[in-house]
Amino acid sequence: MYRVELASAALRDLQRLRGDDLERVSETLVGLGGDPRPKGKHVKAIQGTRVRFLRYRVGDLRIVYDVRDEAKAVIVHGIVRRKDLDRWLRRRR
């Protein structure tokens, strides 16, 4: 089992969600604790950033995180709408 930690920005993003989006993202975050690199088309590595981010697709939202195997932790950096992902990543390169 991995510990799922939310960065302060990700926590703010999560608090802004409502309804189905909140429920689906919450379920996904719990699932990442059990398997931080699930197989399938929902998880992809993001290229061109200092940190080896992964992004998990949840409807129109993207959960951007990295996995720290030595600490058994999943660090969630942001929960971003698909249309805003490029701008979000540019600020972190």
C-alpha positions as CSV (number, residue, x, y, z in Angstrom):
1,M,0.0,0.0,0.0
2,Y,1.1,3.5,-0.9
3,R,0.3,6.6,1.1
4,V,-1.5,9.2,-1.0
5,E,-0.5,12.8,-0.1
6,L,-2.0,15.9,-1.6
7,A,0.2,19.0,-2.2
8,S,-1.5,22.2,-0.9
9,A,-2.5,23.2,-4.5
10,A,-4.0,19.8,-5.1
11,L,-6.0,20.0,-1.8
12,R,-7.4,23.3,-2.9
13,D,-8.3,21.8,-6.3
14,L,-10.1,18.9,-4.6
15,Q,-12.0,21.3,-2.3
16,R,-13.4,23.1,-5.4
17,L,-14.9,20.0,-6.9
18,R,-18.6,19.2,-6.5
19,G,-20.9,16.3,-7.2
20,D,-19.8,13.5,-9.5
21,D,-16.4,15.0,-10.1
22,L,-15.6,15.0,-6.4
23,E,-16.8,11.4,-6.0
24,R,-14.9,10.1,-9.0
25,V,-11.7,11.8,-8.1
26,S,-11.9,10.7,-4.5
27,E,-12.4,7.1,-5.5
28,T,-9.4,7.4,-7.9
29,L,-7.2,8.8,-5.2
30,V,-8.0,5.9,-2.9
31,G,-7.3,3.5,-5.8
32,L,-3.9,5.1,-6.4
33,G,-2.9,4.0,-2.8
34,G,-3.4,0.4,-3.8
35,D,-1.8,0.6,-7.3
36,P,-0.1,3.9,-8.2
37,R,0.7,2.7,-11.8
38,P,-2.5,0.9,-13.0
39,K,-2.5,-0.7,-16.4
40,G,-4.7,0.7,-19.1
41,K,-5.3,3.9,-21.0
42,H,-6.1,6.2,-18.1
43,V,-2.6,6.7,-16.9
44,K,0.2,8.2,-18.9
45,A,3.7,9.6,-18.2
46,I,4.1,13.3,-18.9
47,Q,7.2,14.1,-20.9
48,G,9.4,17.2,-20.8
49,T,9.2,18.1,-17.1
50,R,11.8,17.9,-14.4
51,V,9.7,15.7,-12.2
52,R,8.5,12.4,-13.7
53,F,4.8,13.2,-13.5
54,L,2.1,10.8,-14.3
55,R,-1.4,11.9,-15.2
56,Y,-4.6,9.9,-14.5
57,R,-7.6,10.7,-16.6
58,V,-10.9,11.0,-14.7
59,G,-13.5,12.3,-17.2
60,D,-12.5,15.9,-18.1
61,L,-10.1,16.1,-15.1
62,R,-6.5,15.1,-14.9
63,I,-4.8,14.1,-11.6
64,V,-1.1,14.9,-11.9
65,Y,1.1,13.0,-9.5
66,D,4.4,11.3,-9.0
67,V,5.3,8.1,-7.3
68,R,8.1,7.8,-4.7
69,D,8.7,4.1,-4.4
70,E,11.3,4.4,-1.7
71,A,8.9,6.2,0.6
72,K,5.8,4.2,-0.6
73,A,4.1,7.5,-1.4
74,V,2.0,9.0,-4.1
75,I,2.3,12.8,-4.2
76,V,-0.6,14.5,-6.0
77,H,0.5,17.9,-7.3
78,G,-2.7,19.0,-9.0
79,I,-6.2,18.2,-10.2
80,V,-6.6,20.0,-13.4
81,R,-9.2,20.4,-16.2
82,R,-8.0,18.9,-19.4
83,K,-8.1,22.3,-21.2
84,D,-5.8,23.8,-18.6
85,L,-3.2,21.0,-18.3
86,D,-0.7,22.5,-20.7
87,R,-0.7,25.9,-18.9
88,W,-0.4,24.1,-15.6
89,L,2.6,22.1,-16.8
90,R,4.4,25.1,-18.3
91,R,4.4,26.7,-14.8
92,R,6.2,23.7,-13.4
93,R,8.9,23.0,-16.1
